[in-house]
Amino acid sequence: MEDFVRALIPGDDPLWPRARKYVADIPEEHREFKPAKRLKAQIHAWLAVRKQPGLIGAAIGDGQLDPDAPAATAFAMWLSKLFDE
């Protein structure tokens, strides 16, 4: 899920690099998430500093994620084929 959301964050979003740096700067001894959850922590740090902080679903609904990103288009096409519409 986080990989998909990451693909929808606009490439020119100025807060995404800061969210990644914030998570990277957390000292190892204070990280309460496993390395495999790093992207999840980055996504949630990014969500926390948005104009409308919230959950991933809210970010999709609020237009904070790019619905025209290639990953979104591919997902929409897959859904369309899946449901034959």
PDB file with SEQRES, HELIX, SHEET and CRYST1 records, atoms N, CA, C and O in Angstrom:
SEQRES   1 A   85  MET GLU ASP PHE VAL ARG ALA LEU ILE PRO GLY ASP ASP          
SEQRES   2 A   85  PRO LEU TRP PRO ARG ALA ARG LYS TYR VAL ALA ASP ILE          
SEQRES   3 A   85  PRO GLU GLU HIS ARG GLU PHE LYS PRO ALA LYS ARG LEU          
SEQRES   4 A   85  LYS ALA GLN ILE HIS ALA TRP LEU ALA VAL ARG LYS GLN          
SEQRES   5 A   85  PRO GLY LEU ILE GLY ALA ALA ILE GLY ASP GLY GLN LEU          
SEQRES   6 A   85  ASP PRO ASP ALA PRO ALA ALA THR ALA PHE ALA MET TRP          
SEQRES   7 A   85  LEU SER LYS LEU PHE ASP GLU                                  
HELIX    1 AA1 GLU A    2  LEU A    8  1                                   7    
HELIX    2 AA2 LEU A   15  ALA A   24  1                                  10    
HELIX    3 AA3 GLU A   28  HIS A   30  5                                   3    
HELIX    4 AA4 PRO A   35  LYS A   37  5                                   3    
HELIX    5 AA5 ARG A   38  ALA A   48  1                                  11    
HELIX    6 AA6 ILE A   56  GLY A   61  1                                   6    
HELIX    7 AA7 PRO A   70  LEU A   82  1                                  13    
CRYST1    1.000    1.000    1.000  90.00  90.00  90.00 P 1           1          
ATOM      1  N   MET A   1       0.810  -1.184   0.000  1.00  0.00           N  
ATOM      2  CA  MET A   1       0.000   0.000   0.000  1.00  0.00           C  
ATOM      3  C   MET A   1       0.864   1.264   0.000  1.00  0.00           C  
ATOM      4  O   MET A   1       0.607   2.202  -0.754  1.00  0.00           O  
ATOM      5  N   GLU A   2       1.884   1.276   0.849  1.00  0.00           N  
ATOM      6  CA  GLU A   2       2.739   2.456   0.944  1.00  0.00           C  
ATOM      7  C   GLU A   2       3.494   2.711  -0.360  1.00  0.00           C  
ATOM      8  O   GLU A   2       3.710   3.863  -0.737  1.00  0.00           O  
ATOM      9  N   ASP A   3       3.894   1.650  -1.044  1.00  0.00           N  
ATOM     10  CA  ASP A   3       4.577   1.831  -2.333  1.00  0.00           C  
ATOM     11  C   ASP A   3       3.642   2.510  -3.334  1.00  0.00           C  
ATOM     12  O   ASP A   3       4.068   3.377  -4.097  1.00  0.00           O  
ATOM     13  N   PHE A   4       2.394   2.123  -3.329  1.00  0.00           N  
ATOM     14  CA  PHE A   4       1.413   2.723  -4.224  1.00  0.00           C  
ATOM     15  C   PHE A   4       1.210   4.200  -3.867  1.00  0.00           C  
ATOM     16  O   PHE A   4       1.216   5.058  -4.749  1.00  0.00           O  
ATOM     17  N   VAL A   5       1.033   4.492  -2.583  1.00  0.00           N  
ATOM     18  CA  VAL A   5       0.848   5.875  -2.151  1.00  0.00           C  
ATOM     19  C   VAL A   5       2.070   6.704  -2.503  1.00  0.00           C  
ATOM     20  O   VAL A   5       1.938   7.834  -2.973  1.00  0.00           O  
ATOM     21  N   ARG A   6       3.254   6.158  -2.282  1.00  0.00           N  
ATOM     22  CA  ARG A   6       4.486   6.889  -2.627  1.00  0.00           C  
ATOM     23  C   ARG A   6       4.490   7.266  -4.104  1.00  0.00           C  
ATOM     24  O   ARG A   6       4.925   8.360  -4.467  1.00  0.00           O  
ATOM     25  N   ALA A   7       4.012   6.370  -4.951  1.00  0.00           N  
ATOM     26  CA  ALA A   7       3.981   6.638  -6.392  1.00  0.00           C  
ATOM     27  C   ALA A   7       2.987   7.742  -6.745  1.00  0.00           C  
ATOM     28  O   ALA A   7       3.060   8.305  -7.837  1.00  0.00           O  
ATOM     29  N   LEU A   8       2.067   8.058  -5.847  1.00  0.00           N  
ATOM     30  CA  LEU A   8       1.072   9.090  -6.100  1.00  0.00           C  
ATOM     31  C   LEU A   8       1.449  10.451  -5.518  1.00  0.00           C  
ATOM     32  O   LEU A   8       0.783  11.446  -5.804  1.00  0.00           O  
ATOM     33  N   ILE A   9       2.497  10.509  -4.713  1.00  0.00           N  
ATOM     34  CA  ILE A   9       2.944  11.797  -4.179  1.00  0.00           C  
ATOM     35  C   ILE A   9       3.570  12.566  -5.341  1.00  0.00           C  
ATOM     36  O   ILE A   9       4.478  12.060  -6.000  1.00  0.00           O  
ATOM     37  N   PRO A  10       3.092  13.782  -5.594  1.00  0.00           N  
ATOM     38  CA  PRO A  10       3.649  14.553  -6.713  1.00  0.00           C  
ATOM     39  C   PRO A  10       5.164  14.689  -6.601  1.00  0.00           C  
ATOM     40  O   PRO A  10       5.699  14.918  -5.516  1.00  0.00           O  
ATOM     41  N   GLY A  11       5.844  14.546  -7.726  1.00  0.00           N  
ATOM     42  CA  GLY A  11       7.307  14.587  -7.748  1.00  0.00           C  
ATOM     43  C   GLY A  11       7.902  15.894  -7.261  1.00  0.00           C  
ATOM     44  O   GLY A  11       9.037  15.921  -6.786  1.00  0.00           O  
ATOM     45  N   ASP A  12       7.153  16.971  -7.372  1.00  0.00           N  
ATOM     46  CA  ASP A  12       7.668  18.269  -6.945  1.00  0.00           C  
ATOM     47  C   ASP A  12       7.184  18.665  -5.548  1.00  0.00           C  
ATOM     48  O   ASP A  12       7.317  19.824  -5.154  1.00  0.00           O  
ATOM     49  N   ASP A  13       6.633  17.724  -4.809  1.00  0.00           N  
ATOM     50  CA  ASP A  13       6.131  18.032  -3.465  1.00  0.00           C  
ATOM     51  C   ASP A  13       7.310  18.403  -2.568  1.00  0.00           C  
ATOM     52  O   ASP A  13       8.212  17.589  -2.370  1.00  0.00           O  
ATOM     53  N   PRO A  14       7.314  19.634  -2.016  1.00  0.00           N  
ATOM     54  CA  PRO A  14       8.467  20.063  -1.209  1.00  0.00           C  
ATOM     55  C   PRO A  14       8.533  19.412   0.169  1.00  0.00           C  
ATOM     56  O   PRO A  14       9.583  19.442   0.811  1.00  0.00           O  
ATOM     57  N   LEU A  15       7.443  18.831   0.628  1.00  0.00           N  
ATOM     58  CA  LEU A  15       7.440  18.239   1.965  1.00  0.00           C  
ATOM     59  C   LEU A  15       7.910  16.790   1.985  1.00  0.00           C  
ATOM     60  O   LEU A  15       8.342  16.298   3.027  1.00  0.00           O  
ATOM     61  N   TRP A  16       7.830  16.096   0.842  1.00  0.00           N  
ATOM     62  CA  TRP A  16       8.234  14.691   0.817  1.00  0.00           C  
ATOM     63  C   TRP A  16       9.703  14.508   1.200  1.00  0.00           C  
ATOM     64  O   TRP A  16       9.994  13.649   2.032  1.00  0.00           O  
ATOM     65  N   PRO A  17      10.647  15.275   0.633  1.00  0.00           N  
ATOM     66  CA  PRO A  17      12.044  15.094   1.055  1.00  0.00           C  
ATOM     67  C   PRO A  17      12.243  15.389   2.547  1.00  0.00           C  
ATOM     68  O   PRO A  17      13.067  14.750   3.202  1.00  0.00           O  
ATOM     69  N   ARG A  18      11.509  16.330   3.067  1.00  0.00           N  
ATOM     70  CA  ARG A  18      11.635  16.661   4.488  1.00  0.00           C  
ATOM     71  C   ARG A  18      11.096  15.535   5.371  1.00  0.00           C  
ATOM     72  O   ARG A  18      11.669  15.231   6.417  1.00  0.00           O  
ATOM     73  N   ALA A  19       9.995  14.920   4.945  1.00  0.00           N  
ATOM     74  CA  ALA A  19       9.443  13.796   5.706  1.00  0.00           C  
ATOM     75  C   ALA A  19      10.435  12.631   5.711  1.00  0.00           C  
ATOM     76  O   ALA A  19      10.631  11.977   6.735  1.00  0.00           O  
ATOM     77  N   ARG A  20      11.055  12.381   4.562  1.00  0.00           N  
ATOM     78  CA  ARG A  20      12.043  11.301   4.481  1.00  0.00           C  
ATOM     79  C   ARG A  20      13.237  11.598   5.377  1.00  0.00           C  
ATOM     80  O   ARG A  20      13.729  10.712   6.075  1.00  0.00           O  
ATOM     81  N   LYS A  21      13.706  12.853   5.357  1.00  0.00           N  
ATOM     82  CA  LYS A  21      14.847  13.235   6.191  1.00  0.00           C  
ATOM     83  C   LYS A  21      14.497  13.133   7.670  1.00  0.00           C  
ATOM     84  O   LYS A  21      15.310  12.673   8.473  1.00  0.00           O  
ATOM     85  N   TYR A  22      13.295  13.558   8.028  1.00  0.00           N  
ATOM     86  CA  TYR A  22      12.853  13.471   9.425  1.00  0.00           C  
ATOM     87  C   TYR A  22      12.964  12.033   9.927  1.00  0.00           C  
ATOM     88  O   TYR A  22      13.519  11.784  10.997  1.00  0.00           O  
ATOM     89  N   VAL A  23      12.439  11.101   9.157  1.00  0.00           N  
ATOM     90  CA  VAL A  23      12.470   9.692   9.559  1.00  0.00           C  
ATOM     91  C   VAL A  23      13.911   9.185   9.586  1.00  0.00           C  
ATOM     92  O   VAL A  23      14.291   8.450  10.496  1.00  0.00           O  
ATOM     93  N   ALA A  24      14.709   9.571   8.601  1.00  0.00           N  
ATOM     94  CA  ALA A  24      16.107   9.126   8.553  1.00  0.00           C  
ATOM     95  C   ALA A  24      16.909   9.650   9.741  1.00  0.00           C  
ATOM     96  O   ALA A  24      17.844   8.996  10.202  1.00  0.00           O  
ATOM     97  N   ASP A  25      16.542  10.825  10.232  1.00  0.00           N  
ATOM     98  CA  ASP A  25      17.293  11.447  11.331  1.00  0.00           C  
ATOM     99  C   ASP A  25      16.921  10.924  12.715  1.00  0.00           C  
ATOM    100  O   ASP A  25      17.545  11.307  13.704  1.00  0.00           O  
ATOM    101  N   ILE A  26      15.925  10.064  12.800  1.00  0.00           N  
ATOM    102  CA  ILE A  26      15.570   9.487  14.099  1.00  0.00           C  
ATOM    103  C   ILE A  26      16.689   8.526  14.507  1.00  0.00           C  
ATOM    104  O   ILE A  26      16.993   7.589  13.768  1.00  0.00           O  
ATOM    105  N   PRO A  27      17.300   8.745  15.661  1.00  0.00           N  
ATOM    106  CA  PRO A  27      18.381   7.843  16.086  1.00  0.00           C  
ATOM    107  C   PRO A  27      17.903   6.391  16.169  1.00  0.00           C  
ATOM    108  O   PRO A  27      16.783   6.109  16.596  1.00  0.00           O  
ATOM    109  N   GLU A  28      18.756   5.507  15.762  1.00  0.00           N  
ATOM    110  CA  GLU A  28      18.440   4.075  15.721  1.00  0.00           C  
ATOM    111  C   GLU A  28      17.828   3.578  17.028  1.00  0.00           C  
ATOM    112  O   GLU A  28      16.873   2.802  17.019  1.00  0.00           O  
ATOM    113  N   GLU A  29      18.379   4.025  18.137  1.00  0.00           N  
ATOM    114  CA  GLU A  29      17.896   3.529  19.428  1.00  0.00           C  
ATOM    115  C   GLU A  29      16.494   4.044  19.782  1.00  0.00           C  
ATOM    116  O   GLU A  29      15.867   3.549  20.719  1.00  0.00           O  
ATOM    117  N   HIS A  30      16.011   5.028  19.038  1.00  0.00           N  
ATOM    118  CA  HIS A  30      14.675   5.573  19.303  1.00  0.00           C  
ATOM    119  C   HIS A  30      13.651   5.197  18.243  1.00  0.00           C  
ATOM    120  O   HIS A  30      12.486   5.584  18.336  1.00  0.00           O  
ATOM    121  N   ARG A  31      14.076   4.455  17.252  1.00  0.00           N  
ATOM    122  CA  ARG A  31      13.133   4.023  16.215  1.00  0.00           C  
ATOM    123  C   ARG A  31      12.277   2.896  16.758  1.00  0.00           C  
ATOM    124  O   ARG A  31      12.789   1.864  17.192  1.00  0.00           O  
ATOM    125  N   GLU A  32      10.995   3.099  16.731  1.00  0.00           N  
ATOM    126  CA  GLU A  32      10.086   2.076  17.223  1.00  0.00           C  
ATOM    127  C   GLU A  32       9.404   1.345  16.083  1.00  0.00           C  
ATOM    128  O   GLU A  32       8.373   0.701  16.279  1.00  0.00           O  
ATOM    129  N   PHE A  33       9.974   1.441  14.898  1.00  0.00           N  
ATOM    130  CA  PHE A  33       9.452   0.721  13.746  1.00  0.00           C  
ATOM    131  C   PHE A  33      10.593  -0.092  13.141  1.00  0.00           C  
ATOM    132  O   PHE A  33      11.766   0.266  13.248  1.00  0.00           O  
ATOM    133  N   LYS A  34      10.217  -1.179  12.513  1.00  0.00           N  
ATOM    134  CA  LYS A  34      11.210  -2.042  11.883  1.00  0.00           C  
ATOM    135  C   LYS A  34      11.668  -1.408  10.572  1.00  0.00           C  
ATOM    136  O   LYS A  34      10.920  -0.640   9.968  1.00  0.00           O  
ATOM    137  N   PRO A  35      12.888  -1.718  10.122  1.00  0.00           N  
ATOM    138  CA  PRO A  35      13.371  -1.153   8.864  1.00  0.00           C  
ATOM    139  C   PRO A  35      12.413  -1.382   7.692  1.00  0.00           C  
ATOM    140  O   PRO A  35      12.315  -0.541   6.799  1.00  0.00           O  
ATOM    141  N   ALA A  36      11.721  -2.494   7.693  1.00  0.00           N  
ATOM    142  CA  ALA A  36      10.777  -2.782   6.612  1.00  0.00           C  
ATOM    143  C   ALA A  36       9.596  -1.809   6.626  1.00  0.00           C  
ATOM    144  O   ALA A  36       8.878  -1.699   5.632  1.00  0.00           O  
ATOM    145  N   LYS A  37       9.390  -1.113   7.727  1.00  0.00           N  
ATOM    146  CA  LYS A  37       8.275  -0.160   7.858  1.00  0.00           C  
ATOM    147  C   LYS A  37       8.722   1.291   7.660  1.00  0.00           C  
ATOM    148  O   LYS A  37       7.963   2.217   7.946  1.00  0.00           O  
ATOM    149  N   ARG A  38       9.939   1.492   7.176  1.00  0.00           N  
ATOM    150  CA  ARG A  38      10.475   2.844   6.998  1.00  0.00           C  
ATOM    151  C   ARG A  38       9.596   3.671   6.064  1.00  0.00           C  
ATOM    152  O   ARG A  38       9.291   4.824   6.367  1.00  0.00           O  
ATOM    153  N   LEU A  39       9.185   3.097   4.929  1.00  0.00           N  
ATOM    154  CA  LEU A  39       8.361   3.843   3.986  1.00  0.00           C  
ATOM    155  C   LEU A  39       7.032   4.231   4.623  1.00  0.00           C  
ATOM    156  O   LEU A  39       6.531   5.333   4.396  1.00  0.00           O  
ATOM    157  N   LYS A  40       6.465   3.341   5.410  1.00  0.00           N  
ATOM    158  CA  LYS A  40       5.209   3.644   6.103  1.00  0.00           C  
ATOM    159  C   LYS A  40       5.408   4.841   7.032  1.00  0.00           C  
ATOM    160  O   LYS A  40       4.565   5.737   7.078  1.00  0.00           O  
ATOM    161  N   ALA A  41       6.520   4.859   7.773  1.00  0.00           N  
ATOM    162  CA  ALA A  41       6.819   5.980   8.665  1.00  0.00           C  
ATOM    163  C   ALA A  41       6.986   7.270   7.870  1.00  0.00           C  
ATOM    164  O   ALA A  41       6.523   8.327   8.299  1.00  0.00           O  
ATOM    165  N   GLN A  42       7.643   7.194   6.718  1.00  0.00           N  
ATOM    166  CA  GLN A  42       7.830   8.371   5.879  1.00  0.00           C  
ATOM    167  C   GLN A  42       6.491   8.900   5.366  1.00  0.00           C  
ATOM    168  O   GLN A  42       6.246  10.106   5.388  1.00  0.00           O  
ATOM    169  N   ILE A  43       5.635   8.006   4.909  1.00  0.00           N  
ATOM    170  CA  ILE A  43       4.311   8.401   4.404  1.00  0.00           C  
ATOM    171  C   ILE A  43       3.520   9.090   5.514  1.00  0.00           C  
ATOM    172  O   ILE A  43       2.901  10.130   5.288  1.00  0.00           O  
ATOM    173  N   HIS A  44       3.540   8.516   6.698  1.00  0.00           N  
ATOM    174  CA  HIS A  44       2.767   9.108   7.791  1.00  0.00           C  
ATOM    175  C   HIS A  44       3.372  10.425   8.267  1.00  0.00           C  
ATOM    176  O   HIS A  44       2.635  11.317   8.688  1.00  0.00           O  
ATOM    177  N   ALA A  45       4.688  10.567   8.210  1.00  0.00           N  
ATOM    178  CA  ALA A  45       5.317  11.862   8.527  1.00  0.00           C  
ATOM    179  C   ALA A  45       4.887  12.899   7.498  1.00  0.00           C  
ATOM    180  O   ALA A  45       4.606  14.046   7.847  1.00  0.00           O  
ATOM    181  N   TRP A  46       4.835  12.500   6.230  1.00  0.00           N  
ATOM    182  CA  TRP A  46       4.387  13.403   5.160  1.00  0.00           C  
ATOM    183  C   TRP A  46       2.928  13.803   5.379  1.00  0.00           C  
ATOM    184  O   TRP A  46       2.579  14.978   5.258  1.00  0.00           O  
ATOM    185  N   LEU A  47       2.087  12.837   5.697  1.00  0.00           N  
ATOM    186  CA  LEU A  47       0.669  13.123   5.941  1.00  0.00           C  
ATOM    187  C   LEU A  47       0.489  14.074   7.126  1.00  0.00           C  
ATOM    188  O   LEU A  47      -0.408  14.917   7.117  1.00  0.00           O  
ATOM    189  N   ALA A  48       1.335  13.940   8.138  1.00  0.00           N  
ATOM    190  CA  ALA A  48       1.190  14.739   9.357  1.00  0.00           C  
ATOM    191  C   ALA A  48       1.438  16.220   9.128  1.00  0.00           C  
ATOM    192  O   ALA A  48       0.934  17.048   9.887  1.00  0.00           O  
ATOM    193  N   VAL A  49       2.195  16.571   8.112  1.00  0.00           N  
ATOM    194  CA  VAL A  49       2.537  17.982   7.900  1.00  0.00           C  
ATOM    195  C   VAL A  49       1.785  18.608   6.728  1.00  0.00           C  
ATOM    196  O   VAL A  49       2.106  19.718   6.305  1.00  0.00           O  
ATOM    197  N   ARG A  50       0.808  17.915   6.216  1.00  0.00           N  
ATOM    198  CA  ARG A  50       0.007  18.454   5.114  1.00  0.00           C  
ATOM    199  C   ARG A  50      -0.920  19.553   5.625  1.00  0.00           C  
ATOM    200  O   ARG A  50      -1.169  19.661   6.826  1.00  0.00           O  
ATOM    201  N   LYS A  51      -1.425  20.359   4.705  1.00  0.00           N  
ATOM    202  CA  LYS A  51      -2.370  21.423   5.064  1.00  0.00           C  
ATOM    203  C   LYS A  51      -3.579  20.835   5.785  1.00  0.00           C  
ATOM    204  O   LYS A  51      -4.102  21.427   6.730  1.00  0.00           O  
ATOM    205  N   GLN A  52      -4.013  19.666   5.328  1.00  0.00           N  
ATOM    206  CA  GLN A  52      -5.116  18.927   5.944  1.00  0.00           C  
ATOM    207  C   GLN A  52      -4.553  17.588   6.429  1.00  0.00           C  
ATOM    208  O   GLN A  52      -4.720  16.583   5.738  1.00  0.00           O  
ATOM    209  N   PRO A  53      -3.890  17.535   7.594  1.00  0.00           N  
ATOM    210  CA  PRO A  53      -3.315  16.267   8.057  1.00  0.00           C  
ATOM    211  C   PRO A  53      -4.395  15.197   8.195  1.00  0.00           C  
ATOM    212  O   PRO A  53      -5.536  15.482   8.558  1.00  0.00           O  
ATOM    213  N   GLY A  54      -4.013  13.996   7.903  1.00  0.00           N  
ATOM    214  CA  GLY A  54      -4.984  12.927   8.038  1.00  0.00           C  
ATOM    215  C   GLY A  54      -4.453  11.588   7.602  1.00  0.00           C  
ATOM    216  O   GLY A  54      -3.245  11.352   7.579  1.00  0.00           O  
ATOM    217  N   LEU A  55      -5.359  10.731   7.262  1.00  0.00           N  
ATOM    218  CA  LEU A  55      -5.025   9.376   6.865  1.00  0.00           C  
ATOM    219  C   LEU A  55      -4.827   9.300   5.355  1.00  0.00           C  
ATOM    220  O   LEU A  55      -5.141  10.244   4.630  1.00  0.00           O  
ATOM    221  N   ILE A  56      -4.308   8.177   4.891  1.00  0.00           N  
ATOM    222  CA  ILE A  56      -4.063   7.983   3.465  1.00  0.00           C  
ATOM    223  C   ILE A  56      -5.348   8.165   2.666  1.00  0.00           C  
ATOM    224  O   ILE A  56      -5.344   8.828   1.628  1.00  0.00           O  
ATOM    225  N   GLY A  57      -6.431   7.591   3.132  1.00  0.00           N  
ATOM    226  CA  GLY A  57      -7.701   7.721   2.418  1.00  0.00           C  
ATOM    227  C   GLY A  57      -8.132   9.170   2.280  1.00  0.00           C  
ATOM    228  O   GLY A  57      -8.662   9.566   1.242  1.00  0.00           O  
ATOM    229  N   ALA A  58      -7.909   9.965   3.323  1.00  0.00           N  
ATOM    230  CA  ALA A  58      -8.254  11.386   3.273  1.00  0.00           C  
ATOM    231  C   ALA A  58      -7.370  12.123   2.274  1.00  0.00           C  
ATOM    232  O   ALA A  58      -7.838  13.031   1.587  1.00  0.00           O  
ATOM    233  N   ALA A  59      -6.102  11.744   2.187  1.00  0.00           N  
ATOM    234  CA  ALA A  59      -5.187  12.392   1.247  1.00  0.00           C  
ATOM    235  C   ALA A  59      -5.619  12.136  -0.195  1.00  0.00           C  
ATOM    236  O   ALA A  59      -5.474  13.003  -1.057  1.00  0.00           O  
ATOM    237  N   ILE A  60      -6.140  10.962  -0.445  1.00  0.00           N  
ATOM    238  CA  ILE A  60      -6.650  10.650  -1.784  1.00  0.00           C  
ATOM    239  C   ILE A  60      -7.868  11.519  -2.074  1.00  0.00           C  
ATOM    240  O   ILE A  60      -7.969  12.120  -3.144  1.00  0.00           O  
ATOM    241  N   GLY A  61      -8.785  11.582  -1.126  1.00  0.00           N  
ATOM    242  CA  GLY A  61     -10.005  12.361  -1.310  1.00  0.00           C  
ATOM    243  C   GLY A  61      -9.772  13.851  -1.371  1.00  0.00           C  
ATOM    244  O   GLY A  61     -10.523  14.561  -2.040  1.00  0.00           O  
ATOM    245  N   ASP A  62      -8.738  14.357  -0.683  1.00  0.00           N  
ATOM    246  CA  ASP A  62      -8.444  15.792  -0.638  1.00  0.00           C  
ATOM    247  C   ASP A  62      -7.623  16.286  -1.815  1.00  0.00           C  
ATOM    248  O   ASP A  62      -7.335  17.479  -1.910  1.00  0.00           O  
ATOM    249  N   GLY A  63      -7.244  15.394  -2.707  1.00  0.00           N  
ATOM    250  CA  GLY A  63      -6.452  15.798  -3.863  1.00  0.00           C  
ATOM    251  C   GLY A  63      -4.983  16.042  -3.558  1.00  0.00           C  
ATOM    252  O   GLY A  63      -4.294  16.703  -4.335  1.00  0.00           O  
ATOM    253  N   GLN A  64      -4.493  15.520  -2.441  1.00  0.00           N  
ATOM    254  CA  GLN A  64      -3.085  15.696  -2.102  1.00  0.00           C  
ATOM    255  C   GLN A  64      -2.192  14.714  -2.856  1.00  0.00           C  
ATOM    256  O   GLN A  64      -0.976  14.893  -2.929  1.00  0.00           O  
ATOM    257  N   LEU A  65      -2.809  13.680  -3.413  1.00  0.00           N  
ATOM    258  CA  LEU A  65      -2.087  12.683  -4.194  1.00  0.00           C  
ATOM    259  C   LEU A  65      -2.486  12.839  -5.657  1.00  0.00           C  
ATOM    260  O   LEU A  65      -3.595  13.274  -5.963  1.00  0.00           O  
ATOM    261  N   ASP A  66      -1.593  12.489  -6.536  1.00  0.00           N  
ATOM    262  CA  ASP A  66      -1.796  12.694  -7.969  1.00  0.00           C  
ATOM    263  C   ASP A  66      -2.597  11.551  -8.589  1.00  0.00           C  
ATOM    264  O   ASP A  66      -2.071  10.450  -8.750  1.00  0.00           O  
ATOM    265  N   PRO A  67      -3.863  11.798  -8.940  1.00  0.00           N  
ATOM    266  CA  PRO A  67      -4.680  10.734  -9.534  1.00  0.00           C  
ATOM    267  C   PRO A  67      -4.283  10.411 -10.966  1.00  0.00           C  
ATOM    268  O   PRO A  67      -4.737   9.414 -11.527  1.00  0.00           O  
ATOM    269  N   ASP A  68      -3.435  11.251 -11.565  1.00  0.00           N  
ATOM    270  CA  ASP A  68      -2.982  11.020 -12.941  1.00  0.00           C  
ATOM    271  C   ASP A  68      -1.598  10.383 -13.002  1.00  0.00           C  
ATOM    272  O   ASP A  68      -1.036  10.216 -14.084  1.00  0.00           O  
ATOM    273  N   ALA A  69      -1.051  10.029 -11.849  1.00  0.00           N  
ATOM    274  CA  ALA A  69       0.257   9.358 -11.820  1.00  0.00           C  
ATOM    275  C   ALA A  69       0.141   8.022 -12.538  1.00  0.00           C  
ATOM    276  O   ALA A  69      -0.922   7.401 -12.515  1.00  0.00           O  
ATOM    277  N   PRO A  70       1.220   7.568 -13.176  1.00  0.00           N  
ATOM    278  CA  PRO A  70       1.170   6.295 -13.899  1.00  0.00           C  
ATOM    279  C   PRO A  70       0.650   5.126 -13.053  1.00  0.00           C  
ATOM    280  O   PRO A  70      -0.079   4.274 -13.560  1.00  0.00           O  
ATOM    281  N   ALA A  71       1.013   5.083 -11.789  1.00  0.00           N  
ATOM    282  CA  ALA A  71       0.537   3.983 -10.926  1.00  0.00           C  
ATOM    283  C   ALA A  71      -0.976   4.051 -10.754  1.00  0.00           C  
ATOM    284  O   ALA A  71      -1.642   3.016 -10.726  1.00  0.00           O  
ATOM    285  N   ALA A  72      -1.524   5.258 -10.639  1.00  0.00           N  
ATOM    286  CA  ALA A  72      -2.975   5.413 -10.487  1.00  0.00           C  
ATOM    287  C   ALA A  72      -3.691   5.014 -11.763  1.00  0.00           C  
ATOM    288  O   ALA A  72      -4.729   4.355 -11.719  1.00  0.00           O  
ATOM    289  N   THR A  73      -3.138   5.412 -12.901  1.00  0.00           N  
ATOM    290  CA  THR A  73      -3.736   5.063 -14.194  1.00  0.00           C  
ATOM    291  C   THR A  73      -3.719   3.557 -14.402  1.00  0.00           C  
ATOM    292  O   THR A  73      -4.713   2.974 -14.836  1.00  0.00           O  
ATOM    293  N   ALA A  74      -2.592   2.929 -14.093  1.00  0.00           N  
ATOM    294  CA  ALA A  74      -2.487   1.473 -14.242  1.00  0.00           C  
ATOM    295  C   ALA A  74      -3.474   0.762 -13.319  1.00  0.00           C  
ATOM    296  O   ALA A  74      -4.092  -0.227 -13.714  1.00  0.00           O  
ATOM    297  N   PHE A  75      -3.622   1.256 -12.106  1.00  0.00           N  
ATOM    298  CA  PHE A  75      -4.560   0.649 -11.159  1.00  0.00           C  
ATOM    299  C   PHE A  75      -5.995   0.794 -11.657  1.00  0.00           C  
ATOM    300  O   PHE A  75      -6.780  -0.151 -11.582  1.00  0.00           O  
ATOM    301  N   ALA A  76      -6.333   1.967 -12.162  1.00  0.00           N  
ATOM    302  CA  ALA A  76      -7.686   2.196 -12.690  1.00  0.00           C  
ATOM    303  C   ALA A  76      -7.965   1.289 -13.885  1.00  0.00           C  
ATOM    304  O   ALA A  76      -9.068   0.756 -14.015  1.00  0.00           O  
ATOM    305  N   MET A  77      -6.982   1.112 -14.750  1.00  0.00           N  
ATOM    306  CA  MET A  77      -7.150   0.223 -15.905  1.00  0.00           C  
ATOM    307  C   MET A  77      -7.333  -1.215 -15.443  1.00  0.00           C  
ATOM    308  O   MET A  77      -8.173  -1.936 -15.981  1.00  0.00           O  
ATOM    309  N   TRP A  78      -6.561  -1.635 -14.461  1.00  0.00           N  
ATOM    310  CA  TRP A  78      -6.677  -2.994 -13.932  1.00  0.00           C  
ATOM    311  C   TRP A  78      -8.068  -3.214 -13.335  1.00  0.00           C  
ATOM    312  O   TRP A  78      -8.692  -4.248 -13.570  1.00  0.00           O  
ATOM    313  N   LEU A  79      -8.549  -2.239 -12.562  1.00  0.00           N  
ATOM    314  CA  LEU A  79      -9.893  -2.352 -11.997  1.00  0.00           C  
ATOM    315  C   LEU A  79     -10.949  -2.432 -13.089  1.00  0.00           C  
ATOM    316  O   LEU A  79     -11.894  -3.215 -12.997  1.00  0.00           O  
ATOM    317  N   SER A  80     -10.781  -1.626 -14.110  1.00  0.00           N  
ATOM    318  CA  SER A  80     -11.728  -1.629 -15.209  1.00  0.00           C  
ATOM    319  C   SER A  80     -11.778  -2.992 -15.910  1.00  0.00           C  
ATOM    320  O   SER A  80     -12.852  -3.501 -16.232  1.00  0.00           O  
ATOM    321  N   LYS A  81     -10.599  -3.567 -16.137  1.00  0.00           N  
ATOM    322  CA  LYS A  81     -10.539  -4.899 -16.758  1.00  0.00           C  
ATOM    323  C   LYS A  81     -11.110  -5.969 -15.823  1.00  0.00           C  
ATOM    324  O   LYS A  81     -11.803  -6.891 -16.255  1.00  0.00           O  
ATOM    325  N   LEU A  82     -10.804  -5.824 -14.551  1.00  0.00           N  
ATOM    326  CA  LEU A  82     -11.266  -6.797 -13.561  1.00  0.00           C  
ATOM    327  C   LEU A  82     -12.797  -6.865 -13.525  1.00  0.00           C  
ATOM    328  O   LEU A  82     -13.393  -7.940 -13.450  1.00  0.00           O  
ATOM    329  N   PHE A  83     -13.400  -5.697 -13.579  1.00  0.00           N  
ATOM    330  CA  PHE A  83     -14.851  -5.642 -13.506  1.00  0.00           C  
ATOM    331  C   PHE A  83     -15.492  -5.483 -14.885  1.00  0.00           C  
ATOM    332  O   PHE A  83     -16.700  -5.278 -14.998  1.00  0.00           O  
ATOM    333  N   ASP A  84     -14.672  -5.579 -15.928  1.00  0.00           N  
ATOM    334  CA  ASP A  84     -15.132  -5.562 -17.318  1.00  0.00           C  
ATOM    335  C   ASP A  84     -16.090  -4.401 -17.607  1.00  0.00           C  
ATOM    336  O   ASP A  84     -17.192  -4.583 -18.124  1.00  0.00           O  
ATOM    337  N   GLU A  85     -15.627  -3.220 -17.256  1.00  0.00           N  
ATOM    338  CA  GLU A  85     -16.464  -2.028 -17.491  1.00  0.00           C  
ATOM    339  C   GLU A  85     -15.817  -1.157 -18.513  1.00  0.00           C  
ATOM    340  O   GLU A  85     -16.355  -0.105 -18.857  1.00  0.00           O  
TER     341      GLU A  85                                                      
END                                                                             
